[in-house]
Amino acid sequence: MLAARGFGLDPIGGVYNPLAATKDDRPRGLLSKEHRGTLIPADREAHVSTDFMDADDLDDVLETALREATAVVADIRAGRIDRNPREGKCPTWCMLAPVCRVERGIPAADDDEEEEEML
């Protein structure tokens, strides 16, 4: 949606279709309440009501997404790449532990401990 805005368009929604790991395969995303009947037929329950937002709320979500993405890119460019799981621990469903190398069940070492080990 942000990319579309960059091309001078004014998107009224953006959706994705979950491909796996869910029993509810309805499209999800961010959609304008004003265009609800246009985007999804009103007589169908093929939507999740919380995906529809007022125009101001939709703009706020997109601005927040841009701000957070910009901060992440700045960190990557500065070499600040860290394993940063949600709420400080890996979710049980995550299958990327071999990639990110966060050891489950072993507390992370404090910075002081790491410095002592290096000496």
N, C-alpha and C positions, 0 to 999 in steps of 0.2 A: 504494500500500500504506500509505503514511503517512496519506493522507487517510482511508482506511478505518479506521485505528486511531483517528483523530480522532473518528469516529462511534461508537466503542466496539466495533468489530469486531476480530477477530484473524485477519488474512489469512494464508493458508498459501502464497500465491504470487501473483506478478504476471507476466504475459507480454505481449509485443507480437509482432506479425507483421511481419517486414521486407517492405516493399512494392516495393523496387527496389534495384538496384546490388548484387545478390548472387545467386550460384548456389544457395546454400543457403537455402531459404525456410521452414525450420522455425521455429516459434515460439521466441522466446528470452526470457529473463527471470531472475527469482529465484524459486526454488521450494523448499519444505520437503522434505528427504529422507524424513522420516517419512510423508509423504502421496504418495510417488512413484506408487504404483499407482493411487491415487484420482484424481490429476490427469491422468495420461497412462497409457493401458493399458500394462501391463508387456511385452506381446508386440510392441509397436511400437517402431520406431527413430525416432519422431517427436519426439525430444527431444535436447538436447545435455547430456551428463552433467555438465558443469561448472556448469550452471544450478542443480543441486540442492545445497542446503547444509544443514548441521546448524542447528538452531534458534538456537544462540548466534552462529554465523557470519552467519546471516540478520539477526539483530538488530544485529550490529555494522555490517553493510553499510548497513542502514537508518539507524542513528544517524549514521554517517559522511555519508550523503547529506543528512540533515537539517542537520547541522553545516555542510557546504559550501554548501548552498543558502541557509542563513541568512546566511552570510558574504557571499555574492554579492549578496543582496538588500540587506544593510546597505551594501555598497559602492555599489550603484546609488542608494540613497536619499541617500547622502552625496555623490553626484555623481562618484564615482570610477569612471568608465566608460572602459575602455581596451581596445585590441585586444590580446588575450592568447592567441595561438595556442599549441597544444600544443608543448612543447619549444622555444618561441621562433620557430618557423617554420611557415608554412602547409603543410598536407599537399598533395601533388600532385593529389589528387582533389577538393579543395575548389573549389566553383564560386561561392563567396560573396565573392571578392576585390573585385568592384565595389561591394559593400555595405560591407565592413569597411575597405577602402582600404589594406590592407597591400600594399605594393609588393614583389613577388617579386624577389629577386636584388639588391635595394638595401638595404644595412645601415641599421638605424635610427640616427638621429643621437643622440649623447650629449646629456645634459641641458645640459652646459657649452656645447656647440656651439650649441644652441637659444638659450640666453641671450645668447651673443655675437651671433647673428643678429638678435635683438630690439633690441640696442643700436644 
